[in-house]
Amino acid sequence: MDWIYETAKGVVLPVRAVPRASKNEIQGIHGDALKIRLQAPPVDGKANEALVRFLSDALNISRAQIHLVSGETGRNKAVLLAGISKPELLKKLLAMLP
């Protein structure tokens, strides 16, 4: 997964968000991004909030460690995960993939 990369501040995870889904879940890999389905609508930042909550719970890290780097108004997003290494993130993601 070359598209997940480390920076001095943490790991950047490209995400393809799918709002208005029946449930919050990781659907799989979509090109060079992790495809995540979210129940929240893409209105007033609700889907972004749901994404941060979902990643926080799924990766067992604090919401304060998750920052949206790009894609605030689009489906394609880049999320910075502070305080986690790429190997640790990959281990957790692989355990969650369908």
Residue pairs with C-beta under 8 A, 6 or more apart in sequence:
1 29
1 90
1 93
3 14
3 32
3 33
4 11
4 12
4 13
4 14
4 86
4 89
4 90
5 11
5 12
5 86
6 12
6 85
6 86
7 80
9 80
9 82
10 65
10 80
10 81
10 82
10 83
10 84
11 80
11 81
11 84
11 85
11 86
11 89
12 69
12 78
12 79
12 80
12 81
13 34
13 55
13 78
13 79
13 80
13 81
13 89
14 32
14 33
14 34
14 76
14 77
14 78
14 79
15 33
15 34
15 35
15 36
15 51
15 71
15 76
15 77
15 78
15 79
16 30
16 31
16 33
16 34
16 35
16 36
16 75
16 76
16 77
17 36
17 38
17 42
17 47
17 51
17 71
17 75
17 76
17 77
18 27
18 35
18 36
18 37
18 38
18 75
19 38
19 40
19 41
19 42
19 47
19 75
20 38
20 39
20 40
20 41
20 42
21 37
21 38
21 39
22 37
22 39
23 37
23 39
24 36
24 37
24 38
24 39
24 50
24 54
25 36
25 37
26 34
26 35
26 36
26 37
26 58
26 93
26 96
26 97
26 98
27 35
27 36
27 37
27 98
28 34
28 35
28 97
28 98
29 35
29 97
33 76
34 93
36 51
36 54
36 55
38 47
38 50
38 51
38 54
39 50
40 46
40 47
40 49
40 50
41 47
45 72
48 68
48 72
48 77
51 68
51 77
51 79
52 63
52 66
52 68
53 63
55 61
55 66
55 79
55 81
56 62
56 63
56 65
56 66
58 92
58 96
59 81
59 84
59 89
59 92
60 92
61 81
61 83
61 84
62 83
65 81
65 82
65 83
65 84
66 79
66 80
66 81
66 82
67 79
67 80
67 82
68 77
68 78
68 79
68 80
69 77
69 78
69 79
69 80
70 77
70 78
71 77
71 78
81 89
